[in-house]
C-alpha cells in the first residue's frame, strides 16, 4: 500500500469556521504520494472545506498546510501543483472541448502549438473522448463533461488531483464505469487523488485510504477493509454499510455478553466487565431453527433486495437487520447464530446508542436522506 | 371573440404607430404644410443635411451617448463585479438600494440637483462657465450606471462560482481569470447594458436640458429649441432617420438574440441524441 510512500501533504490542526459556525475542528491528516485517498462523510461534515483548503480556495483560521514539507497556507491556488475536478464540472462555456483542455497550457504560456495539440490529444485519448475536439461543451452529456473536466485538470501534470463528488450527477451505471476508470487512471498516472464523497460504497471500492468525517472531525482513517471490519465507534460502523450495534458487556478476553447471552468473540484487551458496543454486520448473521439458535426473535418485516432478503427481527425489543438468501415468513419466529469472528467489539463513545437499531428503519427514509445529502456541500 | 381580440390588437398597434407613420409620411412632403400632402419628395431630407446646426447637434449627441455609454459600461461592469463579491448581505443590500435610487428618481429632480451641484462646484473652483460637455457627460454616466449594473449582475449570479475558481486552479491570476473566463461569460449582459446606456443617453432631454451649457447642444435640446420657433419638416426627416436607425438596431439585436436561442435549441437536441447513444452503448 502507498502508506509506505513519501508524505506529500500534511494538514496540522486545521480549524475553520464560517459565520461563527465551526466547520472543521482541529483536523490533522497525512496524504502520501501515489495514494487514492477518500474523504467520506455526510453533508456538512467538512469534507469539501478540507478539499478547498488543500486547493487554496479557503484558508484555515488556524493550523498549517504543508506541501512537500513547505508551508503553503498563503500560497494562492494558481501557484499550487494541485488541480481540481469540480462538483458541477465548471467547464468554460465559451470554449470548445479542445480549448477547455488546453486552457492550463495556454495560461502556462506554452507557445508551441504542436505540443499543445499533442498533449490535448493524449488527454482526450486517456478519457476516451477522441474526436470531440471541436464540440461545444454545452452539447456534451454529463458523463462527457465529467471527462473533459478530468482531462482539463490533468493536462498540467499536477502532483495532486482533487475530486469534489465528481460522480454525484451521473446515473448509477455510468457512475460504476467511471469509478473503475478513475481508479485505473490514478494507478497509471501515479498522481495522488484526493476524492470527496458521501457514498460509502464508492469510497470502499476505489480508495487506498478512507477518512471518515463527521461534524468537522475525523472519526477514523484506514484502509477500506480496516474501516469496514474494525470500525472505531458506532458512528463509523453505522455510516459504513449496515450494522447492528448492540449494547454489551465484555466479560473477559474473547467473551462478550449481549441480549442476555454470552458469545465467544476474537477481541481482547478491554478488561473485565467493561460496557462496550458490539457490531454485527447483517450479512454475518445465520438464520437457524428457533430451538437451535443462540438468540431467538420474531420477524417483523421482510424485503426482497435481489441478491438477498433483508429481514428485520425483534430480539428482546432490539430490532436486528439480517441479510439472508433464504426466505423467512413475516411474523415467523427464527433463531440466529453468530460466528466469533463476525463479532466486532468497540469501546463506548459519544455515539453509543445513537445508531445501529433498525426499529425505525425504512428504505424510503434512507433514500430521502441520501437525496438531501447530494444537495449541498 | 377571436375577431374581437384581433380588432383590439390592431387598434392598439394603430394607437402606438399612427403618430410615427404620420410623421414619416409628412417627412416626404414636398410642401411646407404639416397638414396637407402636396406630393412626395426628398426635399426636407436635403434641407436637413444643409442645416449645419442640426447636424452638429446630431454629432454632439452621438459623441456624448457613445462616450457616456462606454464609460458607464466599464464602470458599471466593475461595480457589478464588486457588488457580486460582497460577502456582507446587509452591505450589499444597502449598495443596491443606493444604486436603484437614481433610476426611480424623476429625471427633473436628478437634472436640477446635478445642475445645482455643478454650479456649486464651478463657483468653488472659480470657473467661468459652469456647464459644459463634461458636466453633461458626468450627468449621463450617472443616470446610465444603474442600468448597466442591473443588466450585468444577473449574468454574474448565473455563473457557477466554481468557474472563476477553475481558472485560478489552472494557473490564472485573479486578473487573468476575469478577462479569460468571467468577462466572456457575462458579455451578453455587458452588451445589453451598453445598448441600454446608449439609447437612454441618446434620447435624454430633461437631464441634458439642465446640465448642458449653451456651448454644447444635443439633438433633443436642439429640436426643442426649434419647436419653440416654428416646426419645419426637416425635423420630421431627422426623426424618421433616427427611427429607422433605432429600428435597425433593434432588428439586429433581436436577430442575434434569436440565433443564440436557436443555437441553444440545436445544442439541446444534439445533447439528447448523444444521451440516447450513450444509453444504447451501455446496454
Interface residues (C-beta under 8 A of the other chain):
Chain A: X55 X56 X57 X76 X77 X78 X82 X83 X84 X86 X87 X88 X90 X91 X92 X93 X94 X103 X104 X107 X108 X136 X138 X139 X140 X141 X143 X144 X152 X153 X156 X173 X174 X177
Chain B: X160 X162 X163 X165 X166 X167 X168 X169 X170 X171 X172 X173 X176 X180 X181 X184 X185 X264 X267 X270 X271 X274 X275 X278 X282
